[in-house]
Structure formats: C-alpha cells, structure tokens
Amino acid sequence: MEDTEPLQIEQLSTRTPSVSADEILAGFAPTYRFGEVSFDSYRPDPAHPSQADAVKALREFAAGIGNGVGGGFLGRLFGKKKSEPRAGIYLDGGFGVGKTHLLASLWHAAPGPKAFGTFVEYTNLVGALSFRKTVEALSSYKLVCIDEFELDDPGDTVLMSRLMRELADAGVKLAATSNTLPGSLGEGRFAAVDFQREIQVLADQFEVIRVDGEDFRHRGLPAAPESVRSGDLNARMKAEFDGKVVAVDDFGSLISHLAGVHPSRYRAMLDGVEAVVWRDVTTLTEQAVALRFVVLADRLYDKDVPILASGVSFDKLFTPEMMTGGYQKKYFRAVSRLTALAREAQQREPAV
C-alpha cells in the first residue's frame, strides 16, 4: 500500500490577508477555467448562427485594440463618424451559451495592459482602492473586460456608469457579458426609471451583440447532494482529501469572519487551499451576509476547490425569499456552483 501525505489542516476563519493594490490588480485575469481558451477553441453551434457572428465581431474588435481606432467617448460624441466603433462591445445571451469563453478569448487576443474580472470584482476593487485610484489604475489599460455585468442597486448603477464613462474617455476599450440588455439593467431590482440617465450612459457606450443558444436557466438547479453527517465528516475528509491542504471551519465562525475581510481579499484568503470542509452549514437569512458569501462561492468556483459540508444542503443555503427576490440570479449562480463543488468532492464529478 502506497504511503500518502497526511492532511494539512488550515482555517479560513483565521486568515486575514494583506493585499496590495498591485496584487489585487494582478488578479484581474481569466480564471484557470478560461486560462487557455481562444476564438479557435470556441465551437459555434450551427443551429445558432449568432454564435459565429459573435466570434467574427470580437476578432474585429480585438484587432482594433491598441491602435487608436475609435478614440475616447467624448471624441465619439463630437465630430466622429457614425461608422466608427463604440468604446465597448456587449455580449447579451442566456446562461451557458459561451459568453465568458468569448470574453476571455478577447482578453487573450488583446495587447496589454488589460483587465478581466466579474462585475462584483470591479465594484469591490473600487471599495478597496477608492474610485479615483481605480480610475487612475485602469485608465492606462488598453482593455477592460467585465463578466456577468449586472446592476442590483442604485449605488452600483451610478458607480459603474461613472467608471465606464471615465475609462472610455481615457480611450480604454470595454467589453462585457450579461443576460440583460444594457438599457434594461436594473429592472426588477429598484426604480430603474429614476436612474435612466446613468443606465443610458452605459447603453450608449456598448455595441450589443446577441449570442443565442440553449439557456441553462430552463434546466433548473442541479440536484444538490445530501450533506455529510457530522459524525462522518472527519472520516470522509481523510478519505477524499488525503495529502491535501484542507481548510476546516465551523460555518458560523467563517460567516462571522467574512464580515471583517474585504471581498477583494477573498481570492488571496484561499491561496494554497486545495479543499474546504464546513461544519454545520445553516441557512443564511440576512441579505448582506448572503451577498458576501456569494463572493466567496465565486472565488471557490474560480479555483475549483471541492467542498465537504455537514448541516443543510446547498439548495437550502438561501431563504426562499432570496431565491425569488431581486438578487435571485446571484443566489442561483452561487447554489449551482457550490453544488458542483460538493458533487466533485462526494461523487468525483468535475465541477463545470
């Protein structure tokens, strides 16, 4: 019988990483899942010609990055020809049609400096650096890619419209993905009509490209595996994660600890962790706590960290009101991703 390395136990609830602005910005790149994708590796579905059209449009957009094509936003407003491209390109389509693959392919094809992150990561960046320092840092970039673009509250609407406007004025090219057309951002979450000016500023900066395909939303959530019995957790952990660095935490302690760590540091908090074990998972009932946990779920999924947990199963992590409310898309995504990581740990299924 081969010897195996013993488990190395860590705790996320004791980690409070110090991360510099340069280190935070260095993390704005595609995750390992999209670390080597390209336009050539994207396989358009012949049943949906818009997918091939999107590849063509993005190749052309990439070719114009860094050569001065289009100029800044104000330049396009005054004296520019209508045929000149806008500052940004916006991929609209349902879940699972390959928008992130395409956006990452654009990032790989473009010259640097460049940034790739989710919408939440950019708002967290502003929170960590300040708005002005974020603008100063990104204004020298040739391309800024925003994945999962969504507006959930008035503050984000104003913040992101200002950020995109100032970056576009500086000549930065923008690219985004979402399942909501830019003119419809915010609908169903707050009184969007009160912020129509900011929303329209965003819409005016993007050329919208529709990417059709089968929408994963119609498939429903994958079945969450049953949680592990508390008494079996240690044995299952040793069986599944032998020789790995495992972060083992009481769920309540972890939730409390997250409140004291800025979400921009969650990625660094997971450095070196190969698996996580949570004891006594409970349903989250406070919106602010739940939204913070969604960020951690995204970072765990980015790093493909398998999860073993006791307590409630992940399909009961958020209240029914949360799963049907204004932030339902965030919670739907978090449950889906956590379920995939749990299935990877318990059933050896790759998290996709």
VODO-8276 format. One record per residue (C-alpha): chain; residue number from 1; x negated, y, z negated; residue in three letters. Coordinates in pm, whole numbers. Last residue first. Example, Ala and Ser with C-alpha at 12.3 -4.5 7.8 and 13.67 -1.06 7.14 Angstrom:
BEGIN
node c->A | k->2 | c1->-1367 | c2->-106 | c3->-714 | r->ser
node c->A | k->1 | c1->-1230 | c2->-450 | c3->-780 | r->ala
***
This chain:
BEGIN
node c->A | k->352 | c1->1833 | c2->2256 | c3->1468 | r->val
node c->A | k->351 | c1->1723 | c2->2095 | c3->1142 | r->ala
node c->A | k->350 | c1->1572 | c2->1756 | c3->1236 | r->pro
node c->A | k->349 | c1->1768 | c2->1469 | c3->1077 | r->glu
node c->A | k->348 | c1->1581 | c2->1277 | c3->809 | r->arg
node c->A | k->347 | c1->1909 | c2->1195 | c3->631 | r->gln
node c->A | k->346 | c1->1855 | c2->1350 | c3->291 | r->gln
node c->A | k->345 | c1->1591 | c2->1616 | c3->355 | r->ala
node c->A | k->344 | c1->1690 | c2->1699 | c3->714 | r->glu
node c->A | k->343 | c1->2058 | c2->1688 | c3->618 | r->arg
node c->A | k->342 | c1->1987 | c2->1946 | c3->347 | r->ala
node c->A | k->341 | c1->1805 | c2->2169 | c3->595 | r->leu
node c->A | k->340 | c1->2094 | c2->2146 | c3->843 | r->ala
node c->A | k->339 | c1->2345 | c2->2220 | c3->566 | r->thr
node c->A | k->338 | c1->2143 | c2->2526 | c3->464 | r->leu
node c->A | k->337 | c1->2153 | c2->2649 | c3->823 | r->arg
node c->A | k->336 | c1->2527 | c2->2598 | c3->874 | r->ser
node c->A | k->335 | c1->2611 | c2->2744 | c3->534 | r->val
node c->A | k->334 | c1->2395 | c2->3051 | c3->605 | r->ala
node c->A | k->333 | c1->2540 | c2->3105 | c3->954 | r->arg
node c->A | k->332 | c1->2899 | c2->3087 | c3->828 | r->phe
node c->A | k->331 | c1->2808 | c2->3322 | c3->544 | r->tyr
node c->A | k->330 | c1->2665 | c2->3582 | c3->782 | r->lys
node c->A | k->329 | c1->2959 | c2->3550 | c3->1020 | r->lys
node c->A | k->328 | c1->3205 | c2->3579 | c3->732 | r->gln
node c->A | k->327 | c1->3077 | c2->3918 | c3->625 | r->tyr
node c->A | k->326 | c1->3410 | c2->4097 | c3->675 | r->gly
node c->A | k->325 | c1->3610 | c2->3830 | c3->497 | r->gly
node c->A | k->324 | c1->3715 | c2->3472 | c3->576 | r->thr
node c->A | k->323 | c1->3417 | c2->3285 | c3->430 | r->met
node c->A | k->322 | c1->3384 | c2->3541 | c3->152 | r->met
node c->A | k->321 | c1->3745 | c2->3494 | c3->42 | r->glu
node c->A | k->320 | c1->3700 | c2->3115 | c3->47 | r->pro
node c->A | k->319 | c1->3413 | c2->3160 | c3->-202 | r->thr
node c->A | k->318 | c1->3054 | c2->3087 | c3->-98 | r->phe
node c->A | k->317 | c1->2842 | c2->2782 | c3->-184 | r->leu
node c->A | k->316 | c1->3131 | c2->2540 | c3->-127 | r->lys
node c->A | k->315 | c1->3010 | c2->2415 | c3->214 | r->asp
node c->A | k->314 | c1->2667 | c2->2394 | c3->53 | r->phe
node c->A | k->313 | c1->2764 | c2->2110 | c3->-179 | r->ser
node c->A | k->312 | c1->2822 | c2->2195 | c3->-544 | r->val
node c->A | k->311 | c1->2569 | c2->2076 | c3->-802 | r->gly
node c->A | k->310 | c1->2246 | c2->1898 | c3->-716 | r->ser
node c->A | k->309 | c1->2008 | c2->2002 | c3->-445 | r->ala
node c->A | k->308 | c1->1747 | c2->1871 | c3->-202 | r->leu
node c->A | k->307 | c1->1633 | c2->2113 | c3->67 | r->ile
node c->A | k->306 | c1->1407 | c2->2086 | c3->372 | r->pro
node c->A | k->305 | c1->1195 | c2->2395 | c3->462 | r->val
node c->A | k->304 | c1->1209 | c2->2467 | c3->836 | r->asp
node c->A | k->303 | c1->1015 | c2->2798 | c3->805 | r->lys
node c->A | k->302 | c1->1282 | c2->3005 | c3->980 | r->asp
node c->A | k->301 | c1->1550 | c2->2802 | c3->802 | r->tyr
node c->A | k->300 | c1->1404 | c2->2890 | c3->462 | r->leu
node c->A | k->299 | c1->1382 | c2->3257 | c3->569 | r->arg
node c->A | k->298 | c1->1746 | c2->3256 | c3->681 | r->asp
node c->A | k->297 | c1->1862 | c2->3097 | c3->356 | r->ala
node c->A | k->296 | c1->1667 | c2->3358 | c3->159 | r->leu
node c->A | k->295 | c1->1846 | c2->3636 | c3->349 | r->val
node c->A | k->294 | c1->2183 | c2->3469 | c3->285 | r->val
node c->A | k->293 | c1->2097 | c2->3469 | c3->-87 | r->phe
node c->A | k->292 | c1->2090 | c2->3849 | c3->-89 | r->arg
node c->A | k->291 | c1->2431 | c2->3854 | c3->76 | r->leu
node c->A | k->290 | c1->2568 | c2->3620 | c3->-190 | r->ala
node c->A | k->289 | c1->2433 | c2->3825 | c3->-480 | r->val
node c->A | k->288 | c1->2578 | c2->4146 | c3->-337 | r->ala
node c->A | k->287 | c1->2914 | c2->3977 | c3->-273 | r->gln
node c->A | k->286 | c1->2953 | c2->3828 | c3->-620 | r->glu
node c->A | k->285 | c1->3115 | c2->3484 | c3->-648 | r->thr
node c->A | k->284 | c1->2836 | c2->3244 | c3->-562 | r->leu
node c->A | k->283 | c1->2946 | c2->2883 | c3->-603 | r->thr
node c->A | k->282 | c1->2708 | c2->2682 | c3->-819 | r->thr
node c->A | k->281 | c1->2394 | c2->2479 | c3->-746 | r->val
node c->A | k->280 | c1->2293 | c2->2272 | c3->-1047 | r->asp
node c->A | k->279 | c1->1924 | c2->2203 | c3->-981 | r->arg
node c->A | k->278 | c1->1761 | c2->2324 | c3->-662 | r->trp
node c->A | k->277 | c1->1474 | c2->2139 | c3->-493 | r->val
node c->A | k->276 | c1->1266 | c2->2304 | c3->-220 | r->val
node c->A | k->275 | c1->1028 | c2->2167 | c3->42 | r->ala
node c->A | k->274 | c1->698 | c2->2258 | c3->211 | r->glu
node c->A | k->273 | c1->617 | c2->2576 | c3->17 | r->val
node c->A | k->272 | c1->284 | c2->2731 | c3->119 | r->gly
node c->A | k->271 | c1->425 | c2->3081 | c3->157 | r->asp
node c->A | k->270 | c1->791 | c2->3091 | c3->49 | r->leu
node c->A | k->269 | c1->763 | c2->3413 | c3->-151 | r->met
node c->A | k->268 | c1->593 | c2->3569 | c3->151 | r->ala
node c->A | k->267 | c1->913 | c2->3528 | c3->355 | r->arg
node c->A | k->266 | c1->1123 | c2->3656 | c3->66 | r->tyr
node c->A | k->265 | c1->919 | c2->3976 | c3->47 | r->arg
node c->A | k->264 | c1->1139 | c2->4191 | c3->274 | r->ser
node c->A | k->263 | c1->1429 | c2->4079 | c3->53 | r->pro
node c->A | k->262 | c1->1290 | c2->4292 | c3->-234 | r->his
node c->A | k->261 | c1->1234 | c2->4076 | c3->-542 | r->val
node c->A | k->260 | c1->1415 | c2->4158 | c3->-868 | r->gly
node c->A | k->259 | c1->1761 | c2->4034 | c3->-765 | r->ala
node c->A | k->258 | c1->1601 | c2->3717 | c3->-632 | r->leu
node c->A | k->257 | c1->1503 | c2->3621 | c3->-988 | r->his
node c->A | k->256 | c1->1864 | c2->3597 | c3->-1107 | r->ser
node c->A | k->255 | c1->1954 | c2->3367 | c3->-818 | r->ile
node c->A | k->254 | c1->1649 | c2->3151 | c3->-887 | r->leu
node c->A | k->253 | c1->1734 | c2->3120 | c3->-1255 | r->ser
node c->A | k->252 | c1->2090 | c2->3014 | c3->-1172 | r->gly
node c->A | k->251 | c1->1971 | c2->2756 | c3->-921 | r->phe
node c->A | k->250 | c1->1731 | c2->2591 | c3->-1162 | r->asp
node c->A | k->249 | c1->1416 | c2->2572 | c3->-958 | r->asp
node c->A | k->248 | c1->1175 | c2->2323 | c3->-800 | r->val
node c->A | k->247 | c1->943 | c2->2449 | c3->-526 | r->ala
node c->A | k->246 | c1->775 | c2->2149 | c3->-365 | r->val
node c->A | k->245 | c1->422 | c2->2131 | c3->-223 | r->val
node c->A | k->244 | c1->411 | c2->1795 | c3->-52 | r->lys
node c->A | k->243 | c1->244 | c2->1460 | c3->-125 | r->gly
node c->A | k->242 | c1->571 | c2->1277 | c3->-185 | r->asp
node c->A | k->241 | c1->865 | c2->1484 | c3->-63 | r->phe
node c->A | k->240 | c1->1141 | c2->1232 | c3->8 | r->glu
node c->A | k->239 | c1->1079 | c2->962 | c3->-251 | r->ala
node c->A | k->238 | c1->949 | c2->1192 | c3->-523 | r->lys
node c->A | k->237 | c1->1241 | c2->1432 | c3->-475 | r->met
node c->A | k->236 | c1->1491 | c2->1147 | c3->-468 | r->arg
node c->A | k->235 | c1->1357 | c2->1017 | c3->-800 | r->ala
node c->A | k->234 | c1->1367 | c2->1362 | c3->-958 | r->asn
node c->A | k->233 | c1->1720 | c2->1435 | c3->-832 | r->leu
node c->A | k->232 | c1->1885 | c2->1108 | c3->-937 | r->asp
node c->A | k->231 | c1->2015 | c2->1224 | c3->-1275 | r->gly
node c->A | k->230 | c1->2148 | c2->1545 | c3->-1127 | r->ser
node c->A | k->229 | c1->2344 | c2->1356 | c3->-863 | r->arg
node c->A | k->228 | c1->2244 | c2->1470 | c3->-514 | r->val
node c->A | k->227 | c1->2485 | c2->1696 | c3->-328 | r->ser
node c->A | k->226 | c1->2709 | c2->1538 | c3->-69 | r->glu
node c->A | k->225 | c1->2603 | c2->1608 | c3->286 | r->pro
node c->A | k->224 | c1->2761 | c2->1911 | c3->454 | r->ala
node c->A | k->223 | c1->2962 | c2->1827 | c3->764 | r->ala
node c->A | k->222 | c1->2869 | c2->2065 | c3->1043 | r->pro
node c->A | k->221 | c1->3071 | c2->2388 | c3->1049 | r->leu
node c->A | k->220 | c1->3324 | c2->2435 | c3->1325 | r->gly
node c->A | k->219 | c1->3279 | c2->2339 | c3->1690 | r->arg
node c->A | k->218 | c1->3455 | c2->2648 | c3->1821 | r->his
node c->A | k->217 | c1->3187 | c2->2873 | c3->1674 | r->arg
node c->A | k->216 | c1->2926 | c2->2689 | c3->1883 | r->phe
node c->A | k->215 | c1->3032 | c2->2888 | c3->2188 | r->asp
node c->A | k->214 | c1->2984 | c2->2695 | c3->2510 | r->glu
node c->A | k->213 | c1->2827 | c2->2927 | c3->2764 | r->gly
node c->A | k->212 | c1->2824 | c2->3284 | c3->2886 | r->asp
node c->A | k->211 | c1->2538 | c2->3532 | c3->2854 | r->val
node c->A | k->210 | c1->2667 | c2->3885 | c3->2921 | r->arg
node c->A | k->209 | c1->2408 | c2->4153 | c3->2981 | r->ile
node c->A | k->208 | c1->2473 | c2->4497 | c3->2833 | r->val
node c->A | k->207 | c1->2236 | c2->4780 | c3->2928 | r->glu
node c->A | k->206 | c1->2165 | c2->4947 | c3->2598 | r->phe
node c->A | k->205 | c1->2106 | c2->5305 | c3->2482 | r->gln
node c->A | k->204 | c1->2463 | c2->5426 | c3->2530 | r->asp
node c->A | k->203 | c1->2602 | c2->5156 | c3->2301 | r->ala
node c->A | k->202 | c1->2383 | c2->5263 | c3->2010 | r->leu
node c->A | k->201 | c1->2482 | c2->5628 | c3->2043 | r->val
node c->A | k->200 | c1->2842 | c2->5511 | c3->2078 | r->gln
node c->A | k->199 | c1->2824 | c2->5340 | c3->1738 | r->ile
node c->A | k->198 | c1->2690 | c2->5657 | c3->1578 | r->glu
node c->A | k->197 | c1->2966 | c2->5869 | c3->1733 | r->arg
node c->A | k->196 | c1->3233 | c2->5611 | c3->1653 | r->gln
node c->A | k->195 | c1->3157 | c2->5622 | c3->1283 | r->phe
node c->A | k->194 | c1->3502 | c2->5712 | c3->1156 | r->asp
node c->A | k->193 | c1->3655 | c2->5483 | c3->1421 | r->val
node c->A | k->192 | c1->3465 | c2->5193 | c3->1267 | r->ala
node c->A | k->191 | c1->3677 | c2->5205 | c3->953 | r->ala
node c->A | k->190 | c1->3503 | c2->4907 | c3->796 | r->phe
node c->A | k->189 | c1->3435 | c2->4539 | c3->861 | r->arg
node c->A | k->188 | c1->3691 | c2->4442 | c3->1123 | r->gly
node c->A | k->187 | c1->3512 | c2->4633 | c3->1399 | r->glu
node c->A | k->186 | c1->3158 | c2->4725 | c3->1301 | r->gly
node c->A | k->185 | c1->3008 | c2->4682 | c3->1643 | r->leu
node c->A | k->184 | c1->3269 | c2->4708 | c3->1918 | r->ser
node c->A | k->183 | c1->3084 | c2->4951 | c3->2146 | r->gly
node c->A | k->182 | c1->2773 | c2->4736 | c3->2115 | r->pro
node c->A | k->181 | c1->2957 | c2->4421 | c3->2232 | r->leu
node c->A | k->180 | c1->2970 | c2->4164 | c3->1955 | r->thr
node c->A | k->179 | c1->2806 | c2->3821 | c3->1966 | r->asn
node c->A | k->178 | c1->2464 | c2->3974 | c3->1921 | r->ser
node c->A | k->177 | c1->2120 | c2->4000 | c3->2078 | r->thr
node c->A | k->176 | c1->1892 | c2->4299 | c3->2107 | r->ala
node c->A | k->175 | c1->1616 | c2->4451 | c3->2317 | r->ala
node c->A | k->174 | c1->1457 | c2->4794 | c3->2280 | r->leu
node c->A | k->173 | c1->1180 | c2->4965 | c3->2476 | r->lys
node c->A | k->172 | c1->990 | c2->5230 | c3->2282 | r->val
node c->A | k->171 | c1->953 | c2->5564 | c3->2461 | r->gly
node c->A | k->170 | c1->938 | c2->5782 | c3->2149 | r->ala
node c->A | k->169 | c1->1294 | c2->5899 | c3->2211 | r->asp
node c->A | k->168 | c1->1397 | c2->5532 | c3->2217 | r->ala
node c->A | k->167 | c1->1240 | c2->5481 | c3->1876 | r->leu
node c->A | k->166 | c1->1419 | c2->5786 | c3->1739 | r->glu
node c->A | k->165 | c1->1756 | c2->5677 | c3->1877 | r->arg
node c->A | k->164 | c1->1715 | c2->5318 | c3->1760 | r->met
node c->A | k->163 | c1->1630 | c2->5428 | c3->1406 | r->leu
node c->A | k->162 | c1->1911 | c2->5684 | c3->1388 | r->arg
node c->A | k->161 | c1->2169 | c2->5435 | c3->1516 | r->ser
node c->A | k->160 | c1->2030 | c2->5174 | c3->1279 | r->met
node c->A | k->159 | c1->2069 | c2->5388 | c3->967 | r->leu
node c->A | k->158 | c1->2409 | c2->5536 | c3->1055 | r->val
node c->A | k->157 | c1->2565 | c2->5197 | c3->1123 | r->thr
node c->A | k->156 | c1->2382 | c2->5031 | c3->835 | r->asp
node c->A | k->155 | c1->2532 | c2->5282 | c3->593 | r->gly
node c->A | k->154 | c1->2880 | c2->5240 | c3->741 | r->pro
node c->A | k->153 | c1->2889 | c2->4865 | c3->666 | r->asp
node c->A | k->152 | c1->2852 | c2->4530 | c3->838 | r->asp
node c->A | k->151 | c1->2684 | c2->4624 | c3->1164 | r->leu
node c->A | k->150 | c1->2547 | c2->4335 | c3->1365 | r->glu
node c->A | k->149 | c1->2245 | c2->4261 | c3->1580 | r->phe
node c->A | k->148 | c1->2156 | c2->3894 | c3->1551 | r->glu
node c->A | k->147 | c1->1804 | c2->3944 | c3->1690 | r->asp
node c->A | k->146 | c1->1645 | c2->4288 | c3->1724 | r->ile
node c->A | k->145 | c1->1344 | c2->4310 | c3->1959 | r->cys
node c->A | k->144 | c1->1119 | c2->4619 | c3->1950 | r->val
node c->A | k->143 | c1->891 | c2->4671 | c3->2250 | r->leu
node c->A | k->142 | c1->598 | c2->4901 | c3->2334 | r->lys
node c->A | k->141 | c1->513 | c2->4980 | c3->1975 | r->tyr
node c->A | k->140 | c1->366 | c2->5314 | c3->1869 | r->ser
node c->A | k->139 | c1->703 | c2->5434 | c3->1741 | r->ser
node c->A | k->138 | c1->731 | c2->5125 | c3->1519 | r->leu
node c->A | k->137 | c1->505 | c2->5241 | c3->1233 | r->ala
node c->A | k->136 | c1->613 | c2->5606 | c3->1238 | r->glu
node c->A | k->135 | c1->981 | c2->5509 | c3->1250 | r->val
node c->A | k->134 | c1->934 | c2->5269 | c3->959 | r->thr
node c->A | k->133 | c1->743 | c2->5535 | c3->765 | r->lys
node c->A | k->132 | c1->1030 | c2->5780 | c3->813 | r->arg
node c->A | k->131 | c1->1300 | c2->5533 | c3->707 | r->phe
node c->A | k->130 | c1->1129 | c2->5419 | c3->390 | r->ser
node c->A | k->129 | c1->877 | c2->5128 | c3->370 | r->leu
node c->A | k->128 | c1->1065 | c2->4856 | c3->180 | r->ala
node c->A | k->127 | c1->1422 | c2->4967 | c3->245 | r->gly
node c->A | k->126 | c1->1343 | c2->5045 | c3->607 | r->val
node c->A | k->125 | c1->1195 | c2->4699 | c3->644 | r->leu
node c->A | k->124 | c1->1505 | c2->4550 | c3->482 | r->asn
node c->A | k->123 | c1->1718 | c2->4715 | c3->751 | r->thr
node c->A | k->122 | c1->1482 | c2->4571 | c3->1010 | r->tyr
node c->A | k->121 | c1->1492 | c2->4223 | c3->854 | r->glu
node c->A | k->120 | c1->1871 | c2->4232 | c3->847 | r->val
node c->A | k->119 | c1->1885 | c2->4298 | c3->1222 | r->phe
node c->A | k->118 | c1->1660 | c2->4000 | c3->1281 | r->thr
node c->A | k->117 | c1->1299 | c2->4039 | c3->1382 | r->gly
node c->A | k->116 | c1->1062 | c2->4070 | c3->1676 | r->phe
node c->A | k->115 | c1->805 | c2->4350 | c3->1700 | r->ala
node c->A | k->114 | c1->561 | c2->4463 | c3->1969 | r->lys
node c->A | k->113 | c1->210 | c2->4600 | c3->2008 | r->pro
node c->A | k->112 | c1->188 | c2->4458 | c3->2257 | r->gly
node c->A | k->111 | c1->250 | c2->4352 | c3->2616 | r->pro
node c->A | k->110 | c1->576 | c2->4174 | c3->2700 | r->ala
node c->A | k->109 | c1->616 | c2->3811 | c3->2808 | r->ala
node c->A | k->108 | c1->618 | c2->3666 | c3->2455 | r->his
node c->A | k->107 | c1->879 | c2->3919 | c3->2341 | r->trp
node c->A | k->106 | c1->1096 | c2->3852 | c3->2646 | r->leu
node c->A | k->105 | c1->1078 | c2->3479 | c3->2575 | r->ser
node c->A | k->104 | c1->1179 | c2->3550 | c3->2216 | r->ala
node c->A | k->103 | c1->1488 | c2->3735 | c3->2340 | r->leu
node c->A | k->102 | c1->1573 | c2->3453 | c3->2580 | r->leu
node c->A | k->101 | c1->1541 | c2->3184 | c3->2314 | r->his
node c->A | k->100 | c1->1742 | c2->3404 | c3->2075 | r->thr
node c->A | k->99 | c1->2019 | c2->3432 | c3->2333 | r->lys
node c->A | k->98 | c1->2029 | c2->3060 | c3->2409 | r->gly
node c->A | k->97 | c1->2403 | c2->2994 | c3->2435 | r->val
node c->A | k->96 | c1->2426 | c2->2863 | c3->2077 | r->gly
node c->A | k->95 | c1->2657 | c2->3119 | c3->1920 | r->phe
node c->A | k->94 | c1->2857 | c2->3333 | c3->2160 | r->gly
node c->A | k->93 | c1->2737 | c2->3598 | c3->2401 | r->gly
node c->A | k->92 | c1->2605 | c2->3951 | c3->2441 | r->asp
node c->A | k->91 | c1->2242 | c2->4016 | c3->2529 | r->leu
node c->A | k->90 | c1->2157 | c2->4386 | c3->2503 | r->tyr
node c->A | k->89 | c1->1881 | c2->4557 | c3->2701 | r->ile
node c->A | k->88 | c1->1733 | c2->4882 | c3->2584 | r->gly
node c->A | k->87 | c1->1591 | c2->5219 | c3->2675 | r->ala
node c->A | k->86 | c1->1813 | c2->5249 | c3->2978 | r->arg
node c->A | k->85 | c1->1688 | c2->5173 | c3->3326 | r->pro
node c->A | k->84 | c1->1665 | c2->5436 | c3->3600 | r->glu
node c->A | k->83 | c1->1945 | c2->5423 | c3->3856 | r->ser
node c->A | k->82 | c1->2123 | c2->5721 | c3->3704 | r->lys
node c->A | k->81 | c1->1832 | c2->5946 | c3->3792 | r->lys
node c->A | k->80 | c1->1676 | c2->6146 | c3->3513 | r->lys
node c->A | k->79 | c1->1724 | c2->6521 | c3->3468 | r->gly
node c->A | k->78 | c1->1831 | c2->6535 | c3->3108 | r->phe
node c->A | k->77 | c1->1981 | c2->6239 | c3->2927 | r->leu
node c->A | k->76 | c1->1720 | c2->5994 | c3->3049 | r->arg
node c->A | k->75 | c1->1444 | c2->6217 | c3->2921 | r->gly
node c->A | k->74 | c1->1621 | c2->6238 | c3->2588 | r->leu
node c->A | k->73 | c1->1610 | c2->5860 | c3->2559 | r->phe
node c->A | k->72 | c1->1244 | c2->5826 | c3->2646 | r->gly
node c->A | k->71 | c1->1084 | c2->5728 | c3->2974 | r->gly
node c->A | k->70 | c1->1240 | c2->5488 | c3->3226 | r->gly
node c->A | k->69 | c1->931 | c2->5310 | c3->3351 | r->val
node c->A | k->68 | c1->617 | c2->5417 | c3->3164 | r->gly
node c->A | k->67 | c1->413 | c2->5108 | c3->3242 | r->asn
node c->A | k->66 | c1->431 | c2->4944 | c3->2900 | r->gly
node c->A | k->65 | c1->748 | c2->4748 | c3->2960 | r->ile
node c->A | k->64 | c1->874 | c2->4750 | c3->3318 | r->gly
node c->A | k->63 | c1->781 | c2->4389 | c3->3396 | r->ala
node c->A | k->62 | c1->963 | c2->4275 | c3->3082 | r->ala
node c->A | k->61 | c1->1288 | c2->4433 | c3->3209 | r->phe
node c->A | k->60 | c1->1251 | c2->4254 | c3->3542 | r->glu
node c->A | k->59 | c1->1199 | c2->3921 | c3->3367 | r->arg
node c->A | k->58 | c1->1495 | c2->4003 | c3->3141 | r->leu
node c->A | k->57 | c1->1726 | c2->4066 | c3->3435 | r->ala
node c->A | k->56 | c1->1625 | c2->3741 | c3->3606 | r->lys
node c->A | k->55 | c1->1672 | c2->3538 | c3->3288 | r->val
node c->A | k->54 | c1->2012 | c2->3699 | c3->3230 | r->ala
node c->A | k->53 | c1->2124 | c2->3613 | c3->3582 | r->asp
node c->A | k->52 | c1->2029 | c2->3250 | c3->3520 | r->ala
node c->A | k->51 | c1->2252 | c2->3249 | c3->3211 | r->gln
node c->A | k->50 | c1->2530 | c2->3440 | c3->3389 | r->ser
node c->A | k->49 | c1->2561 | c2->3148 | c3->3632 | r->pro
node c->A | k->48 | c1->2745 | c2->2939 | c3->3368 | r->his
node c->A | k->47 | c1->2819 | c2->2592 | c3->3506 | r->ala
node c->A | k->46 | c1->2460 | c2->2576 | c3->3633 | r->pro
node c->A | k->45 | c1->2347 | c2->2587 | c3->3267 | r->asp
node c->A | k->44 | c1->2021 | c2->2780 | c3->3250 | r->pro
node c->A | k->43 | c1->1725 | c2->2585 | c3->3109 | r->arg
node c->A | k->42 | c1->1489 | c2->2816 | c3->2920 | r->tyr
node c->A | k->41 | c1->1135 | c2->2674 | c3->2926 | r->ser
node c->A | k->40 | c1->1037 | c2->2891 | c3->3224 | r->asp
node c->A | k->39 | c1->1159 | c2->3209 | c3->3050 | r->phe
node c->A | k->38 | c1->926 | c2->3120 | c3->2767 | r->ser
node c->A | k->37 | c1->924 | c2->2948 | c3->2430 | r->val
node c->A | k->36 | c1->606 | c2->2897 | c3->2229 | r->glu
node c->A | k->35 | c1->681 | c2->3040 | c3->1886 | r->gly
node c->A | k->34 | c1->1058 | c2->3006 | c3->1914 | r->phe
node c->A | k->33 | c1->1112 | c2->2750 | c3->1640 | r->arg
node c->A | k->32 | c1->787 | c2->2867 | c3->1478 | r->tyr
node c->A | k->31 | c1->951 | c2->3202 | c3->1405 | r->thr
node c->A | k->30 | c1->932 | c2->3489 | c3->1654 | r->pro
node c->A | k->29 | c1->725 | c2->3787 | c3->1537 | r->ala
node c->A | k->28 | c1->783 | c2->4060 | c3->1281 | r->phe
node c->A | k->27 | c1->572 | c2->3900 | c3->1007 | r->gly
node c->A | k->26 | c1->275 | c2->4124 | c3->1088 | r->ala
node c->A | k->25 | c1->496 | c2->4421 | c3->999 | r->leu
node c->A | k->24 | c1->533 | c2->4294 | c3->642 | r->ile
node c->A | k->23 | c1->159 | c2->4231 | c3->614 | r->glu
node c->A | k->22 | c1->80 | c2->4580 | c3->746 | r->asp
node c->A | k->21 | c1->322 | c2->4736 | c3->495 | r->ala
node c->A | k->20 | c1->153 | c2->4546 | c3->213 | r->ser
node c->A | k->19 | c1->312 | c2->4252 | c3->32 | r->val
node c->A | k->18 | c1->294 | c2->4184 | c3->-340 | r->ser
node c->A | k->17 | c1->457 | c2->3850 | c3->-410 | r->pro
node c->A | k->16 | c1->685 | c2->3796 | c3->-710 | r->thr
node c->A | k->15 | c1->688 | c2->3419 | c3->-759 | r->arg
node c->A | k->14 | c1->812 | c2->3277 | c3->-1088 | r->thr
node c->A | k->13 | c1->1164 | c2->3191 | c3->-967 | r->ser
node c->A | k->12 | c1->1018 | c2->3027 | c3->-657 | r->leu
node c->A | k->11 | c1->875 | c2->2756 | c3->-879 | r->gln
node c->A | k->10 | c1->592 | c2->2522 | c3->-783 | r->glu
node c->A | k->9 | c1->538 | c2->2147 | c3->-817 | r->ile
node c->A | k->8 | c1->261 | c2->1968 | c3->-629 | r->gln
node c->A | k->7 | c1->377 | c2->1616 | c3->-565 | r->leu
node c->A | k->6 | c1->114 | c2->1347 | c3->-582 | r->pro
node c->A | k->5 | c1->-99 | c2->1255 | c3->-278 | r->glu
node c->A | k->4 | c1->-27 | c2->914 | c3->-138 | r->thr
node c->A | k->3 | c1->-224 | c2->593 | c3->-162 | r->asp
node c->A | k->2 | c1->-145 | c2->336 | c3->104 | r->glu
node c->A | k->1 | c1->0 | c2->0 | c3->0 | r->met
***
